[in-house]
């Protein structure tokens, strides 16, 4: 679940051994993901949900606290209907295109990570360190030309980081 970073992740290619359904929709905000979860996720009764939350929200001026609240709403929606479903949340990625929002994204990540530590069925996974170069700025190779969306190398990296948490 999530916006374009999820939509563009070819799950059949990167997770050919798993039965996975991509329920992302481009341009979405986390509040929308949470709102539509009863229609887009719950009918499938998944054992696991992977979420990329809030990058568009932050870029549009939504506060990190509001992003974290929307994440809490999503978790509540999923766990009320499917209490055994595990949720893996991928922390917001640093990008050159949205670098000016990095402080807010880091704050949202910290709030979501903190929430995850209090919910045993929620796992927070950080991609930040892996996506930064030695200069502390986002590496170019994980991104396509727009410097925001992931390239094949970026999805290779995400798959490597996320896979241990979904197996």
C-alpha positions as CSV (number, residue, x, y, z in Angstrom):
1,X,0.0,0.0,0.0
2,X,1.1,3.5,-0.7
3,X,1.6,5.9,-3.6
4,X,3.8,5.8,-6.7
5,X,6.8,4.3,-5.0
6,X,4.6,1.3,-4.3
7,X,2.6,1.4,-7.6
8,X,5.9,1.2,-9.6
9,X,7.3,-1.8,-7.5
10,X,6.8,-4.8,-9.8
11,X,6.0,-7.4,-7.1
12,X,5.9,-10.3,-9.6
13,X,9.5,-9.4,-10.6
14,X,10.9,-8.6,-7.2
15,X,9.0,-11.2,-5.2
16,X,8.3,-14.0,-7.7
17,X,8.1,-16.6,-4.9
18,X,5.3,-14.7,-3.0
19,X,1.6,-14.2,-3.6
20,X,1.5,-10.4,-3.5
21,X,-1.1,-7.8,-4.6
22,X,-0.1,-4.2,-5.3
23,X,-2.7,-1.9,-3.8
24,X,-0.9,1.4,-4.3
25,X,-2.4,4.3,-6.1
26,X,-0.2,7.1,-7.5
27,X,-0.3,10.6,-5.9
28,X,-2.1,9.3,-2.9
29,X,-1.7,10.5,0.7
30,X,-1.6,8.2,3.7
31,X,-5.0,9.5,4.9
32,X,-6.5,8.3,1.6
33,X,-4.7,4.9,1.9
34,X,-6.2,4.5,5.4
35,X,-9.7,5.6,4.2
36,X,-9.8,3.2,1.3
37,X,-8.2,0.2,3.1
38,X,-11.6,-1.4,3.8
39,X,-12.1,-1.6,0.0
40,X,-8.5,-2.1,-1.3
41,X,-7.0,-4.4,1.4
42,X,-9.4,-5.9,3.8
43,X,-11.4,-8.0,1.3
44,X,-8.2,-10.0,0.5
45,X,-7.6,-10.9,4.2
46,X,-3.8,-10.6,3.9
47,X,-1.5,-12.1,6.4
48,X,0.9,-9.2,5.8
49,X,0.6,-5.6,4.6
50,X,3.6,-3.6,3.5
51,X,3.0,0.2,3.6
52,X,5.0,3.1,2.3
53,X,3.5,6.1,4.1
54,X,3.4,9.8,3.8
55,X,5.9,11.1,1.3
56,X,3.3,12.9,-0.8
57,X,1.7,14.2,2.4
58,X,4.9,15.8,3.7
59,X,5.6,17.3,0.3
60,X,2.1,18.9,0.3
61,X,2.6,20.4,3.7
62,X,0.9,17.8,6.0
63,X,2.7,17.7,9.3
64,X,4.7,14.7,10.5
65,X,2.3,14.3,13.4
66,X,-0.7,14.2,11.0
67,X,1.1,11.5,8.9
68,X,1.8,9.5,12.0
69,X,-1.9,9.9,13.0
70,X,-3.0,8.6,9.6
71,X,-0.7,5.7,10.0
72,X,-2.3,4.9,13.4
73,X,-5.7,5.0,11.7
74,X,-4.5,2.6,9.0
75,X,-3.2,0.2,11.6
76,X,-6.4,0.4,13.6
77,X,-8.5,-0.2,10.5
78,X,-6.5,-3.3,9.5
79,X,-6.1,-4.7,13.0
80,X,-9.8,-4.2,13.9
81,X,-10.8,-6.4,10.9
82,X,-7.7,-8.6,10.8
83,X,-6.0,-8.7,14.2
84,X,-3.5,-11.3,13.1
85,X,-2.3,-9.4,10.1
86,X,1.3,-8.2,10.3
87,X,2.2,-4.7,9.0
88,X,5.6,-3.8,7.7
89,X,6.1,0.0,7.3
90,X,8.9,1.3,5.1
91,X,10.3,4.6,6.4
92,X,10.2,7.6,4.1
93,X,13.1,7.6,1.6
94,X,15.5,10.5,1.2
95,X,15.4,11.9,-2.3
96,X,17.2,14.8,-4.0
97,X,13.9,16.0,-5.5
98,X,12.3,16.4,-2.1
99,X,15.4,17.0,0.0
100,X,14.0,20.3,1.3
101,X,11.4,18.2,3.2
102,X,14.0,15.8,4.6
103,X,13.7,17.2,8.2
104,X,9.9,16.6,8.2
105,X,10.3,13.2,6.6
106,X,12.8,12.2,9.3
107,X,10.4,13.4,12.0
108,X,7.5,11.4,10.4
109,X,9.8,8.4,10.3
110,X,10.7,8.8,14.0
111,X,7.0,9.1,15.0
112,X,6.0,6.0,12.9
113,X,9.0,4.0,14.2
114,X,8.1,4.9,17.8
115,X,4.5,3.8,17.1
116,X,5.7,0.5,15.7
117,X,7.7,-0.2,18.8
118,X,4.5,-0.2,20.9
119,X,2.6,-2.5,18.5
120,X,4.0,-6.1,18.2
121,X,2.4,-6.8,14.8
122,X,3.9,-3.6,13.3
123,X,7.5,-3.6,12.0
124,X,9.3,-0.4,11.0
125,X,12.0,-0.8,8.3
126,X,14.4,2.1,7.5
127,X,15.8,2.6,4.0
128,X,17.5,5.9,4.8
129,X,21.1,4.8,5.4
130,X,21.1,2.6,2.4
131,X,20.0,5.3,0.1
132,X,22.5,8.0,1.3
133,X,26.0,8.4,-0.1
134,X,29.2,9.2,1.8
135,X,28.4,12.9,1.4
136,X,25.2,12.4,3.4
137,X,23.0,13.2,0.4
138,X,20.7,10.7,-1.5
139,X,22.7,8.5,-3.9
140,X,21.7,9.0,-7.6
141,X,21.6,5.3,-8.6
142,X,18.5,4.2,-6.7
143,X,16.4,6.8,-8.6
144,X,15.2,7.5,-12.1
145,X,15.8,10.8,-13.8
146,X,13.2,12.7,-11.7
147,X,15.4,12.0,-8.6
148,X,12.2,11.0,-6.7
149,X,11.0,7.7,-8.0
150,X,12.9,4.5,-7.7
151,X,14.9,2.9,-10.5
152,X,15.4,-0.9,-10.8
153,X,18.5,-0.5,-8.6
154,X,16.3,1.3,-6.0
155,X,13.8,-1.5,-6.0
156,X,16.6,-4.0,-5.7
157,X,17.8,-2.2,-2.6
158,X,14.3,-2.0,-1.1
159,X,13.7,-5.7,-1.8
160,X,16.9,-6.6,-0.1
161,X,16.0,-4.5,2.9
162,X,12.3,-5.5,3.2
163,X,12.5,-9.2,2.3
164,X,13.8,-10.4,5.7
165,X,10.9,-8.7,7.4
166,X,8.2,-10.4,5.2
167,X,9.6,-13.9,5.2
